[in-house]
Amino acid sequence: MKLNSAKEVWIARVIAWVVLGAISCGIIFVTTFMLGPSLFAVPNLSDKIAVAVYCPGAESTSLEEGASTPTTSDPSGTYGHTVEITCTFTDGSTKIIRNEQFALAGYSSSLCV
C-alpha cells in the first residue's frame, strides 16, 4: 500500500502508535494482574524452584524449618527463620540445600518471573 499524501502518512503513524500502546498496556496488565497473583496461588513455589535448581532429578525431598532468630546483633532488628531441604536421589545419595541457597533461589525466582 502506497501512502500518497502527508496526511495519510501521519494517520498511519498514529494508528501504529495506538496499536503499539494497546499491546504494551495489554502486556503490563497481564503480567501484573494475572501472572503475578497466579504465582502466589501455587503452594510451596519457592521450595519447588529451589529443588529444581539445586537438586534436579531428586526422588524425594524433606523440608526442615528452623526457629526464628535475629538476623543482626541489634535486639530490635529483623528476625528470620532458617530453611534446610534434604534431597534424596535414586542411588541413595543425598544433597542438602542450605538456607543461603534456598533464599537465593527464592528471591531470584521472584525477580525473574
Residue pairs with C-beta under 8 A, 6 or more apart in sequence:
3 9
3 12
35 113
39 45
39 110
39 113
42 48
45 109
46 102
46 105
46 106
46 109
47 61
47 63
47 85
49 105
49 106
49 109
50 85
50 97
50 101
50 102
50 105
50 106
51 58
51 61
51 85
51 87
51 97
53 105
54 87
54 95
54 97
54 101
54 105
55 61
55 85
55 87
55 89
55 95
55 97
57 89
57 90
58 87
58 88
58 89
58 95
59 88
59 89
59 90
60 87
60 88
61 85
61 86
61 87
61 88
62 85
62 86
62 88
63 83
63 84
63 85
64 83
64 84
64 85
64 86
65 81
65 82
65 83
66 81
66 82
66 83
66 84
66 99
67 81
67 82
68 79
68 80
68 81
69 79
69 80
69 81
69 82
70 77
70 78
70 79
71 77
71 78
71 79
71 80
72 78
82 99
83 99
83 102
83 103
84 96
84 97
84 98
84 99
84 102
85 96
85 97
85 102
86 94
86 95
86 96
86 97
87 94
87 95
87 96
87 97
88 94
89 95
97 105
